[in-house]
Amino acid sequence: MLSDKLHAGANSKLFKALLALIVVSFVLTSVASYLIPRLDTDPVTIGEYKITSSEWTEQYNRRAQQLHRYGAEVAGLLENPQYVVELKKQVLESMINNVAFNSAVWNMDVRIGDEQVREVIRDTPAFQQDGRFNNDLYLATVRNMGMNPEYFGEQLRVSLMSESVSRPLMAAATTPMPYELRNIASLLAQRRIVNLYTVDSAAIAEGVTVSEEQAQAYYNAHHDEFMAPANVRFNYLLLSLDDLKKQVEVTDAKLEEFFNLYQEDFALPEQRRIGHIIIRANSENAAERVQKVEQALASGESFADVAKQYSDDAATKDKGGDMGTYRRGELAANLDQAAFDLQNVGDVSAKIEDGAGTHFVSLLEVIPAHTPSLDEVKDQVTTAYTDSQAREMFNEKLTTMSDMSFENPDSLDVTAESLGMTIQDSQRLNECDRSAPWPLNTQAVQRLAFNEEVYTSGVNSQVISIDENNSIVINVVEHHDKSLRPFAEVKDLALETVKQEHINKLAYDTLEQTAKALQADPNAALPEHVSVQANVEIAAGTSSVAPQYSQAIFALPRQVERAYTIALNNGTETLAVLQEVKDGDSATLQTFEQILAAQYGQYLGINAQNALYRQARSLTKIEYNQDAIDLVTQNN
């Protein structure tokens, strides 16, 4: 019967296999979504908003691209895994700051209307053509940014909301108070007169003896001072653009062809020969001399004669103020603007005032823009052609080096033969040895050579850029970890170190006694072996003493009579006794204040911005998902 056949079929192996397949399929397609927990990959939740891993990664990639623009040395930091982790964390914290602040502004019921958003879009220069808003240009620009107009508008709305709150606060917070600038300027312009006392170390050393037991005890307590650095030895191939330039064949025919292709690159823009007069802000009778310059020029005296008589520019005044020829943008911005606004040869600008003083510029000659012949710029064309051909060869060989060293990982022999290069030997290279020959002393090569994955693998490293003109691949032959040097090997160093400690201690004690004696009696006789350098003038940034010692001198209270400090000055225990404090004159203080205003304003701005972010973060709940953060930071 049919029921019997079904019963028999249900017990067959084929039926059971099909049933198992159906069950597995059902679990994988539907039931699993309930049984298997979803992985939370959002690193941070700020209130109701989540920062996703993709948003974080995108922001980090933008930051990394910015670093690449600063050159190979800065971009090379991205090869350090620890630096990458820290940079990613910085990017995430910056994103949290922005989200928290935007959220706080929203909760304050700050709103920006549609018309305000449209007005900002219409006034944005990037969306204008011939001085008027161009909708097609706007749409194309927004699409090139990877957005649609609606999304861009909402992003702009949020930005304007936050800016409407932060701008007035930042404007108030970043304006230095006059007394702040004056106090800082006063310290920078201040000079301190001190007497410097030192002890004859050689004379003290004669009475100092150190036993081997003392040296052994010091060695046992300070192992970190007697470590042999980690070292490696490796073979390497160095691809250098300068070496390739020597291989470029240069002929007149090739130069002519190159010049014809890139003629516009050798066009010379307009140049102007400029005359310059400056009356420095802190010079004697500055205001009076500026007035005399104006009167002399207005009366028709030649610019050259006025420059010779009044200008403070020692490099040009004897040449009648002639500074030479400049292209637009090569002078300081204020002088450049004035020089290229002049219409006719012989014209003189109105006075230009800045932190350095008062300037006058004159147009001495105009050299029109023109395209030179090949003969006129043959040297430049030769250089450009050589660079171009060498760069092309460099890029081709770089690709080959990367491919061949990866495909033949056990040694560099095949890669060297393919490129026609010579394998070089690093010899034994100590970690952090900046005295090693280039490129072994570079940060990039040191990081590569002492990367655990590189020196333990036994295979070729990846090809890395030392800078934009040099790349290297290495194969480590041997590696030795940092290790403690045996006492017998460093005994002399330990003896000398302990002896020097004793000498410094005796010198300090002697100077301490000298200082107390001088405080009681400024005419007290100096102890044996103590000498004095009297009335030494110390100013901010002085090079006559070590920077740290200069700071100690400026930390002395001016109200305490014969205040003193004892500290190491370039390795020598030195006593400084304050004799006099000289304050800067008003002209110097004014100059310092002008210089400080912008820099101190930036400092205040950073502090104010950080304060806003801290307050915004305190107003919302921030939850970190450490598993998700680890997932991103470990992906280097």
Solvent accessible surface area in square Angstrom, and as a share of the most:
residue,aa,sasa,rsa
1,M,175,0.78
2,L,133,0.66
3,S,71,0.46
4,D,88,0.46
5,K,147,0.62
6,L,120,0.60
7,H,128,0.57
8,A,64,0.49
9,G,31,0.30
10,A,44,0.34
11,N,83,0.43
12,S,44,0.29
13,K,180,0.76
14,L,128,0.64
15,F,93,0.39
16,K,115,0.49
17,A,61,0.47
18,L,92,0.46
19,L,89,0.44
20,A,56,0.44
21,L,120,0.60
22,I,113,0.57
23,V,78,0.45
24,V,80,0.46
25,S,56,0.36
26,F,114,0.47
27,V,55,0.32
28,L,129,0.64
29,T,106,0.62
30,S,42,0.27
31,V,39,0.22
32,A,11,0.08
33,S,81,0.52
34,Y,189,0.72
35,L,126,0.62
36,I,113,0.58
37,P,117,0.74
38,R,229,0.84
39,L,138,0.69
40,D,81,0.42
41,T,54,0.31
42,D,32,0.16
43,P,0,0.00
44,V,1,0.00
45,T,28,0.16
46,I,3,0.02
47,G,39,0.37
48,E,183,0.82
49,Y,102,0.39
50,K,99,0.42
51,I,1,0.00
52,T,46,0.27
53,S,26,0.17
54,S,80,0.52
55,E,60,0.27
56,W,0,0.00
57,T,57,0.33
58,E,84,0.38
59,Q,65,0.29
60,Y,25,0.09
61,N,69,0.35
62,R,116,0.42
63,R,78,0.29
64,A,13,0.10
65,Q,105,0.47
66,Q,83,0.37
67,L,25,0.12
68,H,110,0.49
69,R,185,0.68
70,Y,159,0.60
71,G,33,0.32
72,A,28,0.22
73,E,117,0.53
74,V,48,0.28
75,A,12,0.09
76,G,7,0.07
77,L,49,0.24
78,L,32,0.16
79,E,70,0.31
80,N,47,0.24
81,P,69,0.43
82,Q,111,0.49
83,Y,62,0.24
84,V,8,0.04
85,V,28,0.16
86,E,73,0.33
87,L,9,0.04
88,K,13,0.05
89,K,86,0.36
90,Q,104,0.46
91,V,5,0.03
92,L,4,0.02
93,E,59,0.27
94,S,44,0.28
95,M,29,0.13
96,I,0,0.00
97,N,28,0.14
98,N,70,0.36
99,V,29,0.16
100,A,0,0.00
101,F,21,0.09
102,N,45,0.23
103,S,37,0.24
104,A,11,0.09
105,V,1,0.00
106,W,128,0.45
107,N,106,0.55
108,M,114,0.51
109,D,107,0.56
110,V,34,0.19
111,R,112,0.41
112,I,19,0.10
113,G,36,0.35
114,D,76,0.40
115,E,91,0.41
116,Q,91,0.40
117,V,8,0.05
118,R,119,0.43
119,E,89,0.40
120,V,53,0.31
121,I,16,0.08
122,R,94,0.34
123,D,92,0.47
124,T,39,0.23
125,P,108,0.68
126,A,61,0.47
127,F,8,0.03
128,Q,58,0.26
129,Q,102,0.45
130,D,143,0.74
131,G,66,0.63
132,R,187,0.68
133,F,69,0.29
134,N,43,0.22
135,N,79,0.41
136,D,108,0.56
137,L,61,0.30
138,Y,18,0.07
139,L,41,0.21
140,A,47,0.36
141,T,34,0.20
142,V,0,0.00
143,R,145,0.53
144,N,131,0.67
145,M,92,0.41
146,G,71,0.69
147,M,50,0.22
148,N,80,0.41
149,P,37,0.23
150,E,126,0.57
151,Y,112,0.42
152,F,27,0.11
153,G,10,0.10
154,E,87,0.39
155,Q,81,0.36
156,L,33,0.16
157,R,48,0.17
158,V,55,0.32
159,S,58,0.38
160,L,30,0.15
161,M,4,0.02
162,S,14,0.09
163,E,59,0.26
164,S,56,0.36
165,V,22,0.13
166,S,23,0.15
167,R,154,0.56
168,P,77,0.48
169,L,88,0.44
170,M,43,0.19
171,A,59,0.46
172,A,77,0.59
173,A,44,0.34
174,T,36,0.21
175,T,76,0.44
176,P,24,0.15
177,M,87,0.39
178,P,105,0.66
179,Y,138,0.52
180,E,39,0.18
181,L,21,0.11
182,R,105,0.38
183,N,94,0.48
184,I,56,0.28
185,A,0,0.00
186,S,34,0.22
187,L,94,0.47
188,L,63,0.32
189,A,10,0.08
190,Q,11,0.05
191,R,82,0.30
192,R,11,0.04
193,I,14,0.07
194,V,0,0.00
195,N,23,0.12
196,L,13,0.07
197,Y,12,0.05
198,T,43,0.25
199,V,12,0.07
200,D,72,0.37
201,S,48,0.31
202,A,72,0.56
203,A,22,0.17
204,I,23,0.12
205,A,23,0.18
206,E,150,0.67
207,G,71,0.68
208,V,15,0.09
209,T,121,0.70
210,V,31,0.18
211,S,47,0.31
212,E,89,0.40
213,E,128,0.57
214,Q,79,0.35
215,A,0,0.00
216,Q,62,0.28
217,A,60,0.46
218,Y,25,0.09
219,Y,14,0.05
220,N,83,0.43
221,A,75,0.58
222,H,62,0.28
223,H,76,0.34
224,D,110,0.57
225,E,86,0.38
226,F,2,0.01
227,M,56,0.25
228,A,28,0.22
229,P,58,0.37
230,A,9,0.07
231,N,16,0.08
232,V,1,0.00
233,R,76,0.28
234,F,0,0.00
235,N,49,0.25
236,Y,14,0.05
237,L,0,0.00
238,L,27,0.13
239,L,4,0.02
240,S,13,0.08
241,L,8,0.04
242,D,81,0.42
243,D,69,0.36
244,L,6,0.03
245,K,64,0.27
246,K,165,0.70
247,Q,114,0.51
248,V,22,0.13
249,E,115,0.52
250,V,61,0.35
251,T,50,0.29
252,D,98,0.51
253,A,75,0.58
254,K,75,0.32
255,L,4,0.02
256,E,94,0.42
257,E,110,0.49
258,F,22,0.09
259,F,8,0.03
260,N,95,0.49
261,L,125,0.62
262,Y,102,0.39
263,Q,74,0.33
264,E,156,0.70
265,D,108,0.56
266,F,24,0.10
267,A,45,0.35
268,L,44,0.22
269,P,60,0.38
270,E,58,0.26
271,Q,37,0.16
272,R,26,0.09
273,R,74,0.27
274,I,0,0.00
275,G,0,0.00
276,H,12,0.05
277,I,0,0.00
278,I,5,0.02
279,I,1,0.01
280,R,97,0.35
281,A,39,0.30
282,N,84,0.43
283,S,32,0.20
284,E,140,0.63
285,N,89,0.45
286,A,21,0.16
287,A,85,0.66
288,E,89,0.40
289,R,46,0.17
290,V,15,0.08
291,Q,103,0.46
292,K,85,0.36
293,V,0,0.00
294,E,65,0.29
295,Q,103,0.46
296,A,10,0.08
297,L,35,0.17
298,A,91,0.71
299,S,87,0.56
300,G,62,0.60
301,E,86,0.39
302,S,57,0.37
303,F,19,0.08
304,A,42,0.32
305,D,81,0.42
306,V,0,0.00
307,A,0,0.00
308,K,104,0.44
309,Q,116,0.51
310,Y,35,0.13
311,S,2,0.01
312,D,37,0.19
313,D,21,0.11
314,A,88,0.68
315,A,80,0.62
316,T,12,0.07
317,K,55,0.23
318,D,117,0.60
319,K,127,0.54
320,G,4,0.04
321,G,0,0.00
322,D,30,0.15
323,M,47,0.21
324,G,27,0.26
325,T,59,0.34
326,Y,49,0.19
327,R,94,0.34
328,R,148,0.54
329,G,58,0.56
330,E,103,0.46
331,L,20,0.10
332,A,62,0.48
333,A,87,0.67
334,N,52,0.27
335,L,14,0.07
336,D,13,0.07
337,Q,106,0.47
338,A,18,0.14
339,A,0,0.00
340,F,15,0.06
341,D,73,0.38
342,L,20,0.10
343,Q,143,0.63
344,N,94,0.48
345,V,91,0.52
346,G,51,0.49
347,D,49,0.25
348,V,53,0.30
349,S,17,0.11
350,A,87,0.67
351,K,89,0.38
352,I,26,0.13
353,E,118,0.53
354,D,56,0.29
355,G,28,0.27
356,A,51,0.40
357,G,5,0.05
358,T,13,0.07
359,H,11,0.05
360,F,5,0.02
361,V,1,0.00
362,S,2,0.01
363,L,0,0.00
364,L,47,0.23
365,E,68,0.30
366,V,52,0.30
367,I,51,0.26
368,P,92,0.58
369,A,66,0.51
370,H,81,0.36
371,T,71,0.41
372,P,5,0.03
373,S,56,0.36
374,L,35,0.17
375,D,121,0.63
376,E,116,0.52
377,V,7,0.04
378,K,78,0.33
379,D,115,0.59
380,Q,97,0.43
381,V,0,0.00
382,T,42,0.24
383,T,80,0.46
384,A,33,0.26
385,Y,17,0.07
386,T,22,0.13
387,D,51,0.26
388,S,45,0.29
389,Q,58,0.26
390,A,0,0.00
391,R,79,0.29
392,E,95,0.43
393,M,50,0.22
394,F,8,0.03
395,N,76,0.39
396,E,108,0.49
397,K,47,0.20
398,L,49,0.24
399,T,81,0.47
400,T,46,0.27
401,M,0,0.00
402,S,44,0.28
403,D,69,0.36
404,M,44,0.19
405,S,4,0.03
406,F,167,0.70
407,E,114,0.51
408,N,45,0.23
409,P,52,0.33
410,D,115,0.59
411,S,44,0.29
412,L,4,0.02
413,D,85,0.44
414,V,67,0.38
415,T,0,0.00
416,A,7,0.05
417,E,147,0.66
418,S,63,0.40
419,L,17,0.08
420,G,70,0.67
421,M,42,0.19
422,T,109,0.63
423,I,56,0.29
424,Q,73,0.32
425,D,51,0.26
426,S,8,0.05
427,Q,110,0.49
428,R,155,0.57
429,L,5,0.02
430,N,56,0.29
431,E,71,0.32
432,C,93,0.56
433,D,40,0.21
434,R,129,0.47
435,S,103,0.67
436,A,11,0.09
437,P,95,0.60
438,W,127,0.45
439,P,3,0.02
440,L,9,0.04
441,N,39,0.20
442,T,24,0.14
443,Q,73,0.33
444,A,10,0.08
445,V,0,0.00
446,Q,12,0.05
447,R,52,0.19
448,L,10,0.05
449,A,0,0.00
450,F,30,0.12
451,N,53,0.27
452,E,117,0.52
453,E,137,0.62
454,V,18,0.10
455,Y,49,0.19
456,T,90,0.52
457,S,56,0.36
458,G,45,0.43
459,V,56,0.32
460,N,16,0.08
461,S,11,0.07
462,Q,125,0.56
463,V,30,0.17
464,I,8,0.04
465,S,55,0.36
466,I,9,0.05
467,D,47,0.24
468,E,127,0.57
469,N,45,0.23
470,N,16,0.08
471,S,2,0.01
472,I,0,0.00
473,V,0,0.00
474,I,0,0.00
475,N,15,0.08
476,V,14,0.08
477,V,75,0.43
478,E,64,0.29
479,H,42,0.19
480,H,80,0.36
481,D,100,0.52
482,K,124,0.53
483,S,57,0.37
484,L,68,0.34
485,R,76,0.28
486,P,81,0.51
487,F,29,0.12
488,A,93,0.72
489,E,104,0.47
490,V,2,0.01
491,K,65,0.28
492,D,108,0.56
493,L,86,0.43
494,A,0,0.00
495,L,45,0.23
496,E,98,0.44
497,T,35,0.20
498,V,10,0.06
499,K,59,0.25
500,Q,72,0.32
501,E,92,0.41
502,H,66,0.30
503,I,9,0.04
504,N,38,0.19
505,K,122,0.52
506,L,84,0.42
507,A,6,0.05
508,Y,85,0.32
509,D,48,0.25
510,T,29,0.17
511,L,0,0.00
512,E,42,0.19
513,Q,121,0.54
514,T,3,0.01
515,A,1,0.01
516,K,121,0.51
517,A,45,0.35
518,L,9,0.04
519,Q,72,0.32
520,A,91,0.71
521,D,65,0.33
522,P,73,0.46
523,N,134,0.69
524,A,27,0.21
525,A,100,0.77
526,L,64,0.32
527,P,50,0.31
528,E,137,0.61
529,H,81,0.36
530,V,15,0.09
531,S,67,0.43
532,V,68,0.39
533,Q,112,0.50
534,A,60,0.47
535,N,105,0.54
536,V,20,0.12
537,E,81,0.36
538,I,0,0.00
539,A,35,0.27
540,A,48,0.37
541,G,81,0.78
542,T,33,0.19
543,S,113,0.73
544,S,72,0.47
545,V,6,0.03
546,A,12,0.10
547,P,93,0.59
548,Q,131,0.58
549,Y,2,0.01
550,S,10,0.06
551,Q,126,0.56
552,A,28,0.22
553,I,0,0.00
554,F,34,0.14
555,A,81,0.63
556,L,16,0.08
557,P,60,0.38
558,R,111,0.41
559,Q,153,0.68
560,V,75,0.43
561,E,125,0.56
562,R,55,0.20
563,A,6,0.04
564,Y,58,0.22
565,T,24,0.14
566,I,22,0.11
567,A,35,0.27
568,L,92,0.46
569,N,21,0.11
570,N,116,0.59
571,G,55,0.53
572,T,56,0.33
573,E,23,0.10
574,T,3,0.02
575,L,0,0.00
576,A,0,0.00
577,V,3,0.02
578,L,11,0.06
579,Q,79,0.35
580,E,84,0.38
581,V,30,0.17
582,K,71,0.30
583,D,81,0.42
584,G,16,0.15
585,D,89,0.46
586,S,86,0.56
587,A,35,0.27
588,T,39,0.23
589,L,19,0.10
590,Q,104,0.46
591,T,27,0.16
592,F,61,0.25
593,E,33,0.15
594,Q,82,0.37
595,I,93,0.47
596,L,22,0.11
597,A,38,0.29
598,A,73,0.56
599,Q,111,0.49
600,Y,37,0.14
601,G,11,0.11
602,Q,127,0.57
603,Y,121,0.46
604,L,30,0.15
605,G,10,0.09
606,I,107,0.54
607,N,65,0.33
608,A,17,0.14
609,Q,82,0.36
610,N,64,0.33
611,A,44,0.34
612,L,37,0.19
613,Y,39,0.15
614,R,155,0.57
615,Q,107,0.48
616,A,3,0.02
617,R,60,0.22
618,S,81,0.53
619,L,117,0.58
620,T,29,0.17
621,K,139,0.59
622,I,41,0.21
623,E,84,0.38
624,Y,100,0.38
625,N,33,0.17
626,Q,104,0.46
627,D,110,0.57
628,A,3,0.02
629,I,10,0.05
630,D,49,0.25
631,L,106,0.53
632,V,15,0.09
633,T,7,0.04
634,Q,136,0.61
635,N,113,0.58
636,N,104,0.53
